[in-house]
Amino acid sequence: MSQRIMRNEEIKDFPKKNSSFLKEIIDRLNNIIQGKRKLMYSDIINLIAREGIKDELSNNLIIWCNYKIRFGDIFIEI
């Protein structure tokens, strides 16, 4: 049980620990979308999948995005 709680805390803290990586992804998305609409967490997941990025940091970012989506957050507010 404590291992599960620790994992959830790691997911919640992803933006704090990896802010430069998250900013890089958001900047890339802003260049693609060009302000036509608000950025969504699903946009991050789609960008990672489309570009075929397969590293642990990207996997953790996808998990964080899914976490945010499950709790009803659709649009990125950072």
Biopython code that builds the backbone (N, CA, C, O; Angstrom):
import numpy as np
from Bio.PDB.StructureBuilder import StructureBuilder

atoms = [
    (1, "MET", "N", (0.829, -1.194, 0.000)),
    (1, "MET", "CA", (0.000, 0.000, 0.000)),
    (1, "MET", "C", (0.872, 1.255, 0.000)),
    (1, "MET", "O", (0.595, 2.186, -0.756)),
    (2, "SER", "N", (1.904, 1.303, 0.817)),
    (2, "SER", "CA", (2.742, 2.491, 0.868)),
    (2, "SER", "C", (3.472, 2.707, -0.459)),
    (2, "SER", "O", (3.740, 3.847, -0.840)),
    (3, "GLN", "N", (3.793, 1.619, -1.164)),
    (3, "GLN", "CA", (4.449, 1.748, -2.454)),
    (3, "GLN", "C", (3.510, 2.429, -3.456)),
    (3, "GLN", "O", (3.963, 3.242, -4.261)),
    (4, "ARG", "N", (2.244, 2.119, -3.423)),
    (4, "ARG", "CA", (1.248, 2.724, -4.313)),
    (4, "ARG", "C", (1.117, 4.216, -4.019)),
    (4, "ARG", "O", (1.067, 5.021, -4.949)),
    (5, "ILE", "N", (1.060, 4.597, -2.753)),
    (5, "ILE", "CA", (0.966, 6.007, -2.380)),
    (5, "ILE", "C", (2.201, 6.757, -2.847)),
    (5, "ILE", "O", (2.096, 7.879, -3.342)),
    (6, "MET", "N", (3.353, 6.157, -2.698)),
    (6, "MET", "CA", (4.598, 6.790, -3.141)),
    (6, "MET", "C", (4.548, 7.020, -4.643)),
    (6, "MET", "O", (4.963, 8.079, -5.114)),
    (7, "ARG", "N", (4.064, 6.084, -5.383)),
    (7, "ARG", "CA", (3.993, 6.209, -6.841)),
    (7, "ARG", "C", (3.046, 7.343, -7.222)),
    (7, "ARG", "O", (3.346, 8.122, -8.126)),
    (8, "ASN", "N", (1.918, 7.440, -6.545)),
    (8, "ASN", "CA", (0.983, 8.527, -6.826)),
    (8, "ASN", "C", (1.614, 9.888, -6.532)),
    (8, "ASN", "O", (1.390, 10.852, -7.265)),
    (9, "GLU", "N", (2.391, 9.963, -5.472)),
    (9, "GLU", "CA", (3.079, 11.220, -5.146)),
    (9, "GLU", "C", (4.101, 11.568, -6.226)),
    (9, "GLU", "O", (4.259, 12.737, -6.576)),
    (10, "GLU", "N", (4.788, 10.568, -6.751)),
    (10, "GLU", "CA", (5.740, 10.807, -7.825)),
    (10, "GLU", "C", (5.031, 11.334, -9.068)),
    (10, "GLU", "O", (5.536, 12.222, -9.755)),
    (11, "ILE", "N", (3.871, 10.784, -9.344)),
    (11, "ILE", "CA", (3.097, 11.237, -10.505)),
    (11, "ILE", "C", (2.659, 12.683, -10.304)),
    (11, "ILE", "O", (2.783, 13.495, -11.221)),
    (12, "LYS", "N", (2.159, 13.009, -9.143)),
    (12, "LYS", "CA", (1.717, 14.378, -8.863)),
    (12, "LYS", "C", (2.860, 15.378, -8.972)),
    (12, "LYS", "O", (2.655, 16.509, -9.412)),
    (13, "ASP", "N", (4.057, 14.972, -8.578)),
    (13, "ASP", "CA", (5.209, 15.874, -8.565)),
    (13, "ASP", "C", (5.967, 15.930, -9.890)),
    (13, "ASP", "O", (7.008, 16.582, -9.974)),
    (14, "PHE", "N", (5.470, 15.267, -10.912)),
    (14, "PHE", "CA", (6.193, 15.225, -12.185)),
    (14, "PHE", "C", (6.531, 16.614, -12.731)),
    (14, "PHE", "O", (7.673, 16.831, -13.135)),
    (15, "PRO", "N", (5.588, 17.566, -12.763)),
    (15, "PRO", "CA", (5.933, 18.880, -13.328)),
    (15, "PRO", "C", (7.011, 19.614, -12.537)),
    (15, "PRO", "O", (7.806, 20.352, -13.118)),
    (16, "LYS", "N", (7.047, 19.423, -11.241)),
    (16, "LYS", "CA", (8.053, 20.095, -10.416)),
    (16, "LYS", "C", (9.448, 19.531, -10.669)),
    (16, "LYS", "O", (10.425, 20.279, -10.720)),
    (17, "LYS", "N", (9.537, 18.229, -10.826)),
    (17, "LYS", "CA", (10.830, 17.576, -10.985)),
    (17, "LYS", "C", (11.348, 17.631, -12.421)),
    (17, "LYS", "O", (12.552, 17.513, -12.646)),
    (18, "ASN", "N", (10.461, 17.808, -13.383)),
    (18, "ASN", "CA", (10.848, 17.753, -14.795)),
    (18, "ASN", "C", (10.318, 18.962, -15.557)),
    (18, "ASN", "O", (9.827, 18.823, -16.677)),
    (19, "SER", "N", (10.412, 20.118, -14.969)),
    (19, "SER", "CA", (9.815, 21.312, -15.564)),
    (19, "SER", "C", (10.425, 21.678, -16.915)),
    (19, "SER", "O", (9.707, 22.147, -17.798)),
    (20, "SER", "N", (11.725, 21.477, -17.097)),
    (20, "SER", "CA", (12.351, 21.847, -18.364)),
    (20, "SER", "C", (11.872, 20.940, -19.498)),
    (20, "SER", "O", (11.633, 21.413, -20.609)),
    (21, "PHE", "N", (11.730, 19.645, -19.224)),
    (21, "PHE", "CA", (11.235, 18.716, -20.240)),
    (21, "PHE", "C", (9.786, 19.041, -20.590)),
    (21, "PHE", "O", (9.413, 19.048, -21.763)),
    (22, "LEU", "N", (8.981, 19.307, -19.581)),
    (22, "LEU", "CA", (7.577, 19.639, -19.810)),
    (22, "LEU", "C", (7.457, 20.940, -20.598)),
    (22, "LEU", "O", (6.621, 21.041, -21.496)),
    (23, "LYS", "N", (8.269, 21.922, -20.278)),
    (23, "LYS", "CA", (8.250, 23.193, -21.006)),
    (23, "LYS", "C", (8.647, 22.986, -22.465)),
    (23, "LYS", "O", (8.069, 23.598, -23.363)),
    (24, "GLU", "N", (9.630, 22.128, -22.696)),
    (24, "GLU", "CA", (10.055, 21.830, -24.071)),
    (24, "GLU", "C", (8.914, 21.225, -24.883)),
    (24, "GLU", "O", (8.688, 21.616, -26.028)),
    (25, "ILE", "N", (8.201, 20.282, -24.298)),
    (25, "ILE", "CA", (7.069, 19.637, -24.983)),
    (25, "ILE", "C", (5.959, 20.656, -25.236)),
    (25, "ILE", "O", (5.385, 20.685, -26.325)),
    (26, "ILE", "N", (5.654, 21.478, -24.256)),
    (26, "ILE", "CA", (4.597, 22.485, -24.409)),
    (26, "ILE", "C", (4.979, 23.510, -25.483)),
    (26, "ILE", "O", (4.127, 23.935, -26.264)),
    (27, "ASP", "N", (6.245, 23.906, -25.526)),
    (27, "ASP", "CA", (6.697, 24.832, -26.573)),
    (27, "ASP", "C", (6.549, 24.212, -27.957)),
    (27, "ASP", "O", (6.139, 24.886, -28.902)),
    (28, "ARG", "N", (6.881, 22.938, -28.077)),
    (28, "ARG", "CA", (6.713, 22.256, -29.369)),
    (28, "ARG", "C", (5.246, 22.212, -29.768)),
    (28, "ARG", "O", (4.910, 22.414, -30.935)),
    (29, "LEU", "N", (4.372, 21.950, -28.800)),
    (29, "LEU", "CA", (2.936, 21.929, -29.089)),
    (29, "LEU", "C", (2.425, 23.317, -29.474)),
    (29, "LEU", "O", (1.608, 23.453, -30.385)),
    (30, "ASN", "N", (2.907, 24.337, -28.783)),
    (30, "ASN", "CA", (2.496, 25.705, -29.125)),
    (30, "ASN", "C", (2.893, 26.062, -30.551)),
    (30, "ASN", "O", (2.153, 26.757, -31.246)),
    (31, "ASN", "N", (4.054, 25.591, -30.988)),
    (31, "ASN", "CA", (4.479, 25.841, -32.365)),
    (31, "ASN", "C", (3.591, 25.122, -33.372)),
    (31, "ASN", "O", (3.346, 25.632, -34.465)),
    (32, "ILE", "N", (3.114, 23.949, -33.007)),
    (32, "ILE", "CA", (2.245, 23.175, -33.904)),
    (32, "ILE", "C", (0.847, 23.772, -33.947)),
    (32, "ILE", "O", (0.294, 23.971, -35.029)),
    (33, "ILE", "N", (0.272, 24.059, -32.795)),
    (33, "ILE", "CA", (-1.123, 24.533, -32.709)),
    (33, "ILE", "C", (-1.229, 26.021, -33.010)),
    (33, "ILE", "O", (-2.257, 26.470, -33.516)),
    (34, "GLN", "N", (-0.212, 26.778, -32.717)),
    (34, "GLN", "CA", (-0.115, 28.217, -33.007)),
    (34, "GLN", "C", (-1.283, 29.033, -32.442)),
    (34, "GLN", "O", (-1.800, 29.936, -33.100)),
    (35, "GLY", "N", (-1.685, 28.703, -31.225)),
    (35, "GLY", "CA", (-2.688, 29.491, -30.539)),
    (35, "GLY", "C", (-4.107, 29.345, -31.057)),
    (35, "GLY", "O", (-4.977, 30.135, -30.691)),
    (36, "LYS", "N", (-4.362, 28.354, -31.901)),
    (36, "LYS", "CA", (-5.704, 28.161, -32.448)),
    (36, "LYS", "C", (-6.693, 27.671, -31.398)),
    (36, "LYS", "O", (-7.900, 27.889, -31.510)),
    (37, "ARG", "N", (-6.159, 27.004, -30.373)),
    (37, "ARG", "CA", (-6.999, 26.522, -29.269)),
    (37, "ARG", "C", (-6.108, 26.285, -28.064)),
    (37, "ARG", "O", (-4.882, 26.346, -28.161)),
    (38, "LYS", "N", (-6.737, 26.013, -26.924)),
    (38, "LYS", "CA", (-5.981, 25.714, -25.711)),
    (38, "LYS", "C", (-5.320, 24.342, -25.841)),
    (38, "LYS", "O", (-5.845, 23.440, -26.494)),
    (39, "LEU", "N", (-4.164, 24.209, -25.207)),
    (39, "LEU", "CA", (-3.476, 22.923, -25.207)),
    (39, "LEU", "C", (-4.156, 21.959, -24.243)),
    (39, "LEU", "O", (-4.610, 22.341, -23.164)),
    (40, "MET", "N", (-4.214, 20.707, -24.660)),
    (40, "MET", "CA", (-4.840, 19.673, -23.849)),
    (40, "MET", "C", (-3.809, 18.613, -23.479)),
    (40, "MET", "O", (-2.813, 18.429, -24.178)),
    (41, "TYR", "N", (-4.060, 17.919, -22.370)),
    (41, "TYR", "CA", (-3.157, 16.857, -21.948)),
    (41, "TYR", "C", (-3.068, 15.762, -23.011)),
    (41, "TYR", "O", (-2.018, 15.142, -23.182)),
    (42, "SER", "N", (-4.159, 15.528, -23.717)),
    (42, "SER", "CA", (-4.139, 14.523, -24.781)),
    (42, "SER", "C", (-3.219, 14.946, -25.927)),
    (42, "SER", "O", (-2.695, 14.093, -26.642)),
    (43, "ASP", "N", (-3.019, 16.252, -26.109)),
    (43, "ASP", "CA", (-2.076, 16.733, -27.134)),
    (43, "ASP", "C", (-0.656, 16.277, -26.816)),
    (43, "ASP", "O", (0.099, 15.907, -27.715)),
    (44, "ILE", "N", (-0.299, 16.305, -25.544)),
    (44, "ILE", "CA", (1.030, 15.859, -25.134)),
    (44, "ILE", "C", (1.197, 14.377, -25.445)),
    (44, "ILE", "O", (2.213, 13.964, -26.002)),
    (45, "ILE", "N", (0.197, 13.580, -25.084)),
    (45, "ILE", "CA", (0.251, 12.141, -25.337)),
    (45, "ILE", "C", (0.362, 11.876, -26.835)),
    (45, "ILE", "O", (1.163, 11.043, -27.260)),
    (46, "ASN", "N", (-0.428, 12.572, -27.628)),
    (46, "ASN", "CA", (-0.399, 12.380, -29.080)),
    (46, "ASN", "C", (0.939, 12.783, -29.679)),
    (46, "ASN", "O", (1.432, 12.108, -30.583)),
    (47, "LEU", "N", (1.535, 13.863, -29.201)),
    (47, "LEU", "CA", (2.830, 14.294, -29.711)),
    (47, "LEU", "C", (3.901, 13.245, -29.432)),
    (47, "LEU", "O", (4.701, 12.922, -30.310)),
    (48, "ILE", "N", (3.915, 12.722, -28.229)),
    (48, "ILE", "CA", (4.901, 11.700, -27.868)),
    (48, "ILE", "C", (4.706, 10.446, -28.722)),
    (48, "ILE", "O", (5.678, 9.859, -29.198)),
    (49, "ALA", "N", (3.470, 10.044, -28.912)),
    (49, "ALA", "CA", (3.190, 8.851, -29.719)),
    (49, "ALA", "C", (3.539, 9.085, -31.189)),
    (49, "ALA", "O", (4.133, 8.219, -31.831)),
    (50, "ARG", "N", (3.175, 10.237, -31.716)),
    (50, "ARG", "CA", (3.422, 10.555, -33.123)),
    (50, "ARG", "C", (4.912, 10.605, -33.443)),
    (50, "ARG", "O", (5.347, 10.136, -34.495)),
    (51, "GLU", "N", (5.686, 11.176, -32.528)),
    (51, "GLU", "CA", (7.116, 11.310, -32.761)),
    (51, "GLU", "C", (7.901, 10.076, -32.332)),
    (51, "GLU", "O", (9.112, 10.009, -32.537)),
    (52, "GLY", "N", (7.227, 9.115, -31.747)),
    (52, "GLY", "CA", (7.865, 7.856, -31.379)),
    (52, "GLY", "C", (8.902, 7.985, -30.284)),
    (52, "GLY", "O", (9.890, 7.250, -30.271)),
    (53, "ILE", "N", (8.689, 8.910, -29.367)),
    (53, "ILE", "CA", (9.625, 9.105, -28.262)),
    (53, "ILE", "C", (9.396, 7.981, -27.251)),
    (53, "ILE", "O", (8.299, 7.829, -26.713)),
    (54, "LYS", "N", (10.444, 7.201, -27.001)),
    (54, "LYS", "CA", (10.291, 6.044, -26.113)),
    (54, "LYS", "C", (11.395, 6.051, -25.069)),
    (54, "LYS", "O", (12.362, 5.296, -25.168)),
    (55, "ASP", "N", (11.245, 6.899, -24.081)),
    (55, "ASP", "CA", (12.172, 6.884, -22.955)),
    (55, "ASP", "C", (11.361, 6.959, -21.665)),
    (55, "ASP", "O", (10.153, 7.193, -21.694)),
    (56, "GLU", "N", (12.022, 6.761, -20.558)),
    (56, "GLU", "CA", (11.318, 6.705, -19.271)),
    (56, "GLU", "C", (10.660, 8.031, -18.926)),
    (56, "GLU", "O", (9.565, 8.053, -18.365)),
    (57, "LEU", "N", (11.313, 9.127, -19.255)),
    (57, "LEU", "CA", (10.760, 10.444, -18.961)),
    (57, "LEU", "C", (9.452, 10.670, -19.720)),
    (57, "LEU", "O", (8.486, 11.195, -19.167)),
    (58, "SER", "N", (9.432, 10.272, -20.977)),
    (58, "SER", "CA", (8.214, 10.409, -21.779)),
    (58, "SER", "C", (7.103, 9.499, -21.260)),
    (58, "SER", "O", (5.937, 9.891, -21.228)),
    (59, "ASN", "N", (7.469, 8.294, -20.858)),
    (59, "ASN", "CA", (6.471, 7.384, -20.286)),
    (59, "ASN", "C", (5.868, 7.969, -19.018)),
    (59, "ASN", "O", (4.659, 7.881, -18.802)),
    (60, "ASN", "N", (6.709, 8.566, -18.180)),
    (60, "ASN", "CA", (6.204, 9.193, -16.963)),
    (60, "ASN", "C", (5.336, 10.400, -17.277)),
    (60, "ASN", "O", (4.369, 10.672, -16.565)),
    (61, "LEU", "N", (5.668, 11.118, -18.326)),
    (61, "LEU", "CA", (4.839, 12.254, -18.751)),
    (61, "LEU", "C", (3.472, 11.775, -19.210)),
    (61, "LEU", "O", (2.461, 12.402, -18.893)),
    (62, "ILE", "N", (3.425, 10.683, -19.946)),
    (62, "ILE", "CA", (2.138, 10.117, -20.382)),
    (62, "ILE", "C", (1.320, 9.682, -19.170)),
    (62, "ILE", "O", (0.114, 9.921, -19.120)),
    (63, "ILE", "N", (1.958, 9.052, -18.203)),
    (63, "ILE", "CA", (1.253, 8.631, -16.983)),
    (63, "ILE", "C", (0.696, 9.847, -16.255)),
    (63, "ILE", "O", (-0.439, 9.817, -15.779)),
    (64, "TRP", "N", (1.491, 10.930, -16.163)),
    (64, "TRP", "CA", (1.030, 12.154, -15.504)),
    (64, "TRP", "C", (-0.162, 12.754, -16.248)),
    (64, "TRP", "O", (-1.130, 13.183, -15.620)),
    (65, "CYS", "N", (-0.099, 12.788, -17.584)),
    (65, "CYS", "CA", (-1.211, 13.323, -18.370)),
    (65, "CYS", "C", (-2.476, 12.492, -18.160)),
    (65, "CYS", "O", (-3.564, 13.043, -17.991)),
    (66, "ASN", "N", (-2.334, 11.182, -18.172)),
    (66, "ASN", "CA", (-3.490, 10.316, -17.920)),
    (66, "ASN", "C", (-4.060, 10.546, -16.530)),
    (66, "ASN", "O", (-5.277, 10.542, -16.347)),
    (67, "TYR", "N", (-3.188, 10.745, -15.553)),
    (67, "TYR", "CA", (-3.615, 11.051, -14.185)),
    (67, "TYR", "C", (-4.461, 12.324, -14.169)),
    (67, "TYR", "O", (-5.530, 12.358, -13.561)),
    (68, "LYS", "N", (-3.974, 13.368, -14.841)),
    (68, "LYS", "CA", (-4.705, 14.642, -14.882)),
    (68, "LYS", "C", (-6.049, 14.487, -15.593)),
    (68, "LYS", "O", (-7.053, 15.042, -15.148)),
    (69, "ILE", "N", (-6.070, 13.740, -16.688)),
    (69, "ILE", "CA", (-7.308, 13.528, -17.440)),
    (69, "ILE", "C", (-8.320, 12.772, -16.595)),
    (69, "ILE", "O", (-9.502, 13.115, -16.598)),
    (70, "ARG", "N", (-7.880, 11.749, -15.871)),
    (70, "ARG", "CA", (-8.793, 10.971, -15.023)),
    (70, "ARG", "C", (-9.440, 11.808, -13.943)),
    (70, "ARG", "O", (-10.562, 11.521, -13.527)),
    (71, "PHE", "N", (-8.750, 12.840, -13.482)),
    (71, "PHE", "CA", (-9.311, 13.708, -12.459)),
    (71, "PHE", "C", (-10.060, 14.897, -13.052)),
    (71, "PHE", "O", (-10.386, 15.847, -12.340)),
    (72, "GLY", "N", (-10.329, 14.844, -14.339)),
    (72, "GLY", "CA", (-11.194, 15.832, -14.965)),
    (72, "GLY", "C", (-10.505, 17.064, -15.506)),
    (72, "GLY", "O", (-11.175, 17.991, -15.961)),
    (73, "ASP", "N", (-9.178, 17.101, -15.470)),
    (73, "ASP", "CA", (-8.450, 18.234, -16.044)),
    (73, "ASP", "C", (-8.203, 17.939, -17.520)),
    (73, "ASP", "O", (-7.521, 16.973, -17.863)),
    (74, "ILE", "N", (-8.748, 18.758, -18.367)),
    (74, "ILE", "CA", (-8.606, 18.539, -19.806)),
    (74, "ILE", "C", (-7.537, 19.442, -20.389)),
    (74, "ILE", "O", (-6.701, 18.998, -21.177)),
    (75, "PHE", "N", (-7.563, 20.707, -20.004)),
    (75, "PHE", "CA", (-6.659, 21.688, -20.574)),
    (75, "PHE", "C", (-5.441, 21.889, -19.682)),
    (75, "PHE", "O", (-5.539, 21.819, -18.457)),
    (76, "ILE", "N", (-4.302, 22.135, -20.300)),
    (76, "ILE", "CA", (-3.053, 22.319, -19.576)),
    (76, "ILE", "C", (-3.044, 23.682, -18.930)),
    (76, "ILE", "O", (-3.231, 24.698, -19.601)),
    (77, "GLU", "N", (-2.827, 23.708, -17.626)),
    (77, "GLU", "CA", (-2.728, 24.958, -16.872)),
    (77, "GLU", "C", (-1.483, 24.879, -16.018)),
    (77, "GLU", "O", (-1.508, 24.360, -14.902)),
    (78, "ILE", "N", (-0.392, 25.398, -16.555)),
    (78, "ILE", "CA", (0.873, 25.347, -15.815)),
    (78, "ILE", "C", (1.415, 26.748, -15.641)),
    (78, "ILE", "O", (2.476, 26.930, -15.043)),
]
sb = StructureBuilder()
sb.init_structure("model")
sb.init_model(0)
sb.init_chain("A")
sb.init_seg("    ")
for serial, (resi, resn, name, xyz) in enumerate(atoms, 1):
    if name == "N":
        sb.init_residue(resn, " ", resi, " ")
    sb.init_atom(name, np.array(xyz, "f"), 0.0, 1.0, " ", f" {name:<3s}", serial, name[0])
structure = sb.get_structure()
